[in-house]
């Protein structure tokens, strides 16, 4: 990849290994990517892989929308449809939005806190490889998932229980074949990757901030990453337990969710949503952090109400643990429980509103540059307002008895996840692309992407609000003619293809931009935070000298001073030069292949369990276990640097 | 793009979506027999009223936020040579204001919400029509539990579609034979999940005669989309005759007396 700090030409593999162990140098080529423990490269790996899965999930969505464009179509049969919507949801949440957020954590956190890397670089690499193998493992289910009907016979083998996998439908007697096993094990593997990342970033942010960088001088994106990391740490174990329970039911004939033996299907829902609700805040908080970085830069004003934006993020995270049963209003929990969760859910709108108002306040009175990053950030605000308000509509419990399990819910969560999270993440890509590649993204193509996606998004999802209130259920492969659903579904399908076209524009933009000869420079946007004080792309060691931080928005304060009259003018030259690279190159941890090796094990173990009755595949359990053990021991024995 | 074109495109898209679609909706809504916008039962009406109660302030807030965005994009757009604007960090009074005001509004919404939860979640009453709704992959069965509709041996009458009298509440016991389903008649009442191992119930009525669509609303496997039923609401006398006719001759074809 052009643009990252490369010091020597590529040698032979043997020479490369020796040089890596001797000098910690990084090289071009596949090997350097397989052994990298550099947070910037890992961030790029996360980003590129997430984009690949985004295209897969997007194609799944297009097939679903084609099927639903007209009533009573049979483009795909219900069995295939159920697998496609299960994989669409699972892919978009776990293989796209979470890893894309993780890409930003990786790329930015060390730079924004003035560190050279994360606290545990090899664990960081392990997170990525585990995610990759977990994602590929899930995708494999399309081809290998159902022994009774494989892809080759025209029958997808992917899981078909929905992304939420309600029991007892997911038990063996109602879901034959191996699809659900792939789903559950896949999520377990991905959960390991997420947990590792959660710990890594929490420790990094708490421990590795530059001198003077107090918690309340951290950029909001760093705060949101910290909060998200804690949400991940506490939420993942819950779904891990639930997944073990359903897997035990399926593979070892346990009875957790077997009604006949006294099991409780409702238990699955409680556990899933106790994880699931914090999960949706895991999905949105990083994007909110990105928006909180973009708006000040493009308004040339500091974030309005910084402490309130930070506290509202923390409040959302705490409150997210008290609302889970709003996904279960219709399950018969009783009036008291429904009322309690109704009130808690209604109130969680308050911290969200605080953020929206503070973002508007940031732009108010500013000097706003309508470049692509800002368009996506403002698009986020507009779309998330709608999403949040429809959330309040859901929180009114008796109305939710009508809305639950209809397209109104589908509209709501796409509003916040696409109009919200995805817009924020795309804004971040346009914003920080020049920092990590040294090239600005093409602005006209960016504008085309934004408007195409904005129009396409609204065309796709606003009709769904109407469809839901008109009685169209969700997770349905088709719908009857004569109910008035056809027009809105067709609009929605057209919108989906408009979104697809805009994504194509984005991909073209990436290619065009990478080839551009114009250098972006260290600070193309007149930014405020530490990453804009070092070259683009950053050197391997990030900061030649660890900066000493005296204020929020340190780079802005290096560049500008506020006079008594309130006027802001450029500072005199000669402040601390973060570009300075005299003296020795800082010592960095060495690259290592061991995280990749250790991450192979879990997927093999999972495969062995799924086919536990097959004498040829079952040995993967001990083989995978041995590989993981060897990997972990080698990891412990390998010195961090040489 | 010139700034005027940027903000006009934005406003135009918003207008298209927010203003035009409700207008278009009202034509379709009223004719559909599965629509929540045109209730034929008291429970659905209560639920719609609550929805409108939230929808109106929501639209006002939405328009307010969008107008603010539009204004900001036009008024504060950067022009060549603009100085760096005053570096304002915040305003505590505003913060308190826009924390307290939404909280009050939301608590105001919470009050009728909680009231309706308890109101709709009440126990069955003496003269409710008792029905057992049995859900299974992938169809429904309705059993009339009142002894006047049973046969000589005391077995309850069972039908494939639901028949109810108007202006009388139905107390439905919900029973699932396999996986989780959800019992939903949009024009009469919001749904309630039919959960194996739980005794969920739904109390609802119809206030006018008609045939209303119902559908399973919890994903239950391969034929989830086709797990439908109809609910026919009849005048009370006609209802009794209808059940008698079904007891005599079955539902296939539907007896004439069962058509509202």
HADDOCK unambig.tbl for C-alpha pairs under 7 A between the chains (distance, minus, plus):
assign (segid A and resid 78 and name CA) (segid B and resid 222 and name CA) 5.82 0.50 0.50
assign (segid A and resid 79 and name CA) (segid B and resid 222 and name CA) 5.69 0.50 0.50
assign (segid A and resid 168 and name CA) (segid B and resid 179 and name CA) 5.59 0.50 0.50
assign (segid A and resid 169 and name CA) (segid B and resid 179 and name CA) 5.51 0.50 0.50
assign (segid A and resid 169 and name CA) (segid B and resid 220 and name CA) 6.62 0.50 0.50
assign (segid A and resid 259 and name CA) (segid B and resid 196 and name CA) 6.70 0.50 0.50
assign (segid A and resid 259 and name CA) (segid B and resid 197 and name CA) 6.04 0.50 0.50
assign (segid A and resid 300 and name CA) (segid B and resid 84 and name CA) 6.50 0.50 0.50
assign (segid A and resid 300 and name CA) (segid B and resid 85 and name CA) 6.84 0.50 0.50
assign (segid A and resid 301 and name CA) (segid B and resid 85 and name CA) 6.72 0.50 0.50
assign (segid A and resid 301 and name CA) (segid B and resid 87 and name CA) 5.29 0.50 0.50
assign (segid A and resid 301 and name CA) (segid B and resid 88 and name CA) 6.94 0.50 0.50
assign (segid A and resid 302 and name CA) (segid B and resid 87 and name CA) 6.16 0.50 0.50
assign (segid A and resid 302 and name CA) (segid B and resid 88 and name CA) 6.78 0.50 0.50
assign (segid A and resid 302 and name CA) (segid B and resid 89 and name CA) 6.06 0.50 0.50
assign (segid A and resid 303 and name CA) (segid B and resid 89 and name CA) 6.60 0.50 0.50
assign (segid A and resid 304 and name CA) (segid B and resid 89 and name CA) 5.09 0.50 0.50
assign (segid A and resid 304 and name CA) (segid B and resid 90 and name CA) 4.77 0.50 0.50
assign (segid A and resid 305 and name CA) (segid B and resid 89 and name CA) 6.04 0.50 0.50
assign (segid A and resid 305 and name CA) (segid B and resid 90 and name CA) 4.47 0.50 0.50
assign (segid A and resid 305 and name CA) (segid B and resid 91 and name CA) 6.94 0.50 0.50
assign (segid A and resid 330 and name CA) (segid B and resid 191 and name CA) 6.66 0.50 0.50
assign (segid A and resid 330 and name CA) (segid B and resid 192 and name CA) 4.89 0.50 0.50
assign (segid A and resid 330 and name CA) (segid B and resid 193 and name CA) 5.56 0.50 0.50
assign (segid A and resid 331 and name CA) (segid B and resid 192 and name CA) 6.43 0.50 0.50
assign (segid A and resid 331 and name CA) (segid B and resid 193 and name CA) 5.09 0.50 0.50
assign (segid A and resid 332 and name CA) (segid B and resid 200 and name CA) 5.67 0.50 0.50
assign (segid A and resid 335 and name CA) (segid B and resid 117 and name CA) 5.97 0.50 0.50
assign (segid A and resid 335 and name CA) (segid B and resid 118 and name CA) 5.67 0.50 0.50
assign (segid A and resid 335 and name CA) (segid B and resid 121 and name CA) 6.02 0.50 0.50
assign (segid A and resid 339 and name CA) (segid B and resid 114 and name CA) 5.52 0.50 0.50
assign (segid A and resid 339 and name CA) (segid B and resid 117 and name CA) 6.65 0.50 0.50
assign (segid A and resid 343 and name CA) (segid B and resid 110 and name CA) 6.14 0.50 0.50
assign (segid A and resid 346 and name CA) (segid B and resid 106 and name CA) 6.36 0.50 0.50
assign (segid A and resid 347 and name CA) (segid B and resid 103 and name CA) 6.97 0.50 0.50
assign (segid A and resid 347 and name CA) (segid B and resid 106 and name CA) 6.72 0.50 0.50
assign (segid A and resid 350 and name CA) (segid B and resid 99 and name CA) 6.54 0.50 0.50
assign (segid A and resid 350 and name CA) (segid B and resid 102 and name CA) 6.38 0.50 0.50
assign (segid A and resid 350 and name CA) (segid B and resid 103 and name CA) 6.29 0.50 0.50
assign (segid A and resid 354 and name CA) (segid B and resid 98 and name CA) 6.70 0.50 0.50
assign (segid A and resid 354 and name CA) (segid B and resid 99 and name CA) 6.40 0.50 0.50
assign (segid A and resid 363 and name CA) (segid B and resid 72 and name CA) 6.94 0.50 0.50
assign (segid A and resid 364 and name CA) (segid B and resid 72 and name CA) 6.15 0.50 0.50
assign (segid A and resid 365 and name CA) (segid B and resid 76 and name CA) 6.15 0.50 0.50
assign (segid A and resid 365 and name CA) (segid B and resid 85 and name CA) 6.93 0.50 0.50
assign (segid A and resid 366 and name CA) (segid B and resid 76 and name CA) 5.86 0.50 0.50
assign (segid A and resid 366 and name CA) (segid B and resid 85 and name CA) 5.63 0.50 0.50
assign (segid A and resid 367 and name CA) (segid B and resid 76 and name CA) 5.53 0.50 0.50
assign (segid A and resid 367 and name CA) (segid B and resid 77 and name CA) 5.75 0.50 0.50
assign (segid A and resid 367 and name CA) (segid B and resid 78 and name CA) 4.59 0.50 0.50
assign (segid A and resid 367 and name CA) (segid B and resid 85 and name CA) 6.35 0.50 0.50
assign (segid A and resid 368 and name CA) (segid B and resid 76 and name CA) 5.89 0.50 0.50
assign (segid A and resid 368 and name CA) (segid B and resid 77 and name CA) 4.66 0.50 0.50
assign (segid A and resid 368 and name CA) (segid B and resid 78 and name CA) 4.80 0.50 0.50
assign (segid A and resid 369 and name CA) (segid B and resid 77 and name CA) 6.37 0.50 0.50
assign (segid A and resid 369 and name CA) (segid B and resid 78 and name CA) 5.47 0.50 0.50
assign (segid A and resid 382 and name CA) (segid B and resid 66 and name CA) 6.69 0.50 0.50
assign (segid A and resid 385 and name CA) (segid B and resid 62 and name CA) 6.90 0.50 0.50
assign (segid A and resid 386 and name CA) (segid B and resid 62 and name CA) 6.87 0.50 0.50
assign (segid A and resid 389 and name CA) (segid B and resid 58 and name CA) 6.11 0.50 0.50
assign (segid A and resid 393 and name CA) (segid B and resid 51 and name CA) 6.80 0.50 0.50
assign (segid A and resid 393 and name CA) (segid B and resid 54 and name CA) 6.39 0.50 0.50
assign (segid A and resid 396 and name CA) (segid B and resid 113 and name CA) 5.78 0.50 0.50
assign (segid A and resid 397 and name CA) (segid B and resid 113 and name CA) 6.65 0.50 0.50
assign (segid A and resid 397 and name CA) (segid B and resid 117 and name CA) 6.82 0.50 0.50
assign (segid A and resid 398 and name CA) (segid B and resid 47 and name CA) 5.55 0.50 0.50
assign (segid A and resid 398 and name CA) (segid B and resid 116 and name CA) 6.74 0.50 0.50
assign (segid A and resid 398 and name CA) (segid B and resid 117 and name CA) 6.07 0.50 0.50
assign (segid A and resid 399 and name CA) (segid B and resid 47 and name CA) 4.81 0.50 0.50
assign (segid A and resid 399 and name CA) (segid B and resid 48 and name CA) 6.65 0.50 0.50
assign (segid A and resid 399 and name CA) (segid B and resid 50 and name CA) 6.46 0.50 0.50
assign (segid A and resid 399 and name CA) (segid B and resid 51 and name CA) 5.80 0.50 0.50
assign (segid A and resid 401 and name CA) (segid B and resid 190 and name CA) 4.33 0.50 0.50
assign (segid A and resid 401 and name CA) (segid B and resid 191 and name CA) 5.24 0.50 0.50
assign (segid A and resid 402 and name CA) (segid B and resid 186 and name CA) 6.72 0.50 0.50
assign (segid A and resid 402 and name CA) (segid B and resid 190 and name CA) 4.17 0.50 0.50
assign (segid A and resid 402 and name CA) (segid B and resid 191 and name CA) 6.11 0.50 0.50
assign (segid A and resid 405 and name CA) (segid B and resid 217 and name CA) 5.90 0.50 0.50
assign (segid A and resid 405 and name CA) (segid B and resid 218 and name CA) 6.57 0.50 0.50
assign (segid A and resid 462 and name CA) (segid B and resid 17 and name CA) 6.98 0.50 0.50
assign (segid A and resid 469 and name CA) (segid B and resid 35 and name CA) 6.63 0.50 0.50
assign (segid A and resid 469 and name CA) (segid B and resid 36 and name CA) 5.61 0.50 0.50
assign (segid A and resid 469 and name CA) (segid B and resid 37 and name CA) 6.88 0.50 0.50
assign (segid A and resid 470 and name CA) (segid B and resid 29 and name CA) 6.72 0.50 0.50
assign (segid A and resid 470 and name CA) (segid B and resid 34 and name CA) 6.51 0.50 0.50
assign (segid A and resid 470 and name CA) (segid B and resid 35 and name CA) 4.24 0.50 0.50
assign (segid A and resid 470 and name CA) (segid B and resid 36 and name CA) 5.67 0.50 0.50
assign (segid A and resid 470 and name CA) (segid B and resid 37 and name CA) 6.87 0.50 0.50
assign (segid A and resid 471 and name CA) (segid B and resid 34 and name CA) 5.38 0.50 0.50
assign (segid A and resid 471 and name CA) (segid B and resid 35 and name CA) 5.15 0.50 0.50
assign (segid A and resid 471 and name CA) (segid B and resid 36 and name CA) 6.32 0.50 0.50
assign (segid A and resid 471 and name CA) (segid B and resid 186 and name CA) 6.21 0.50 0.50
assign (segid A and resid 473 and name CA) (segid B and resid 217 and name CA) 5.89 0.50 0.50
assign (segid A and resid 475 and name CA) (segid B and resid 219 and name CA) 6.28 0.50 0.50
assign (segid A and resid 476 and name CA) (segid B and resid 224 and name CA) 6.73 0.50 0.50
assign (segid A and resid 476 and name CA) (segid B and resid 225 and name CA) 4.97 0.50 0.50
assign (segid A and resid 477 and name CA) (segid B and resid 225 and name CA) 6.12 0.50 0.50
assign (segid A and resid 478 and name CA) (segid B and resid 225 and name CA) 6.37 0.50 0.50
assign (segid A and resid 479 and name CA) (segid B and resid 225 and name CA) 6.96 0.50 0.50
assign (segid A and resid 483 and name CA) (segid B and resid 32 and name CA) 5.41 0.50 0.50
assign (segid A and resid 484 and name CA) (segid B and resid 28 and name CA) 6.07 0.50 0.50
assign (segid A and resid 484 and name CA) (segid B and resid 32 and name CA) 6.79 0.50 0.50
assign (segid A and resid 566 and name CA) (segid B and resid 86 and name CA) 6.22 0.50 0.50
assign (segid A and resid 567 and name CA) (segid B and resid 86 and name CA) 6.45 0.50 0.50
assign (segid A and resid 568 and name CA) (segid B and resid 84 and name CA) 6.00 0.50 0.50
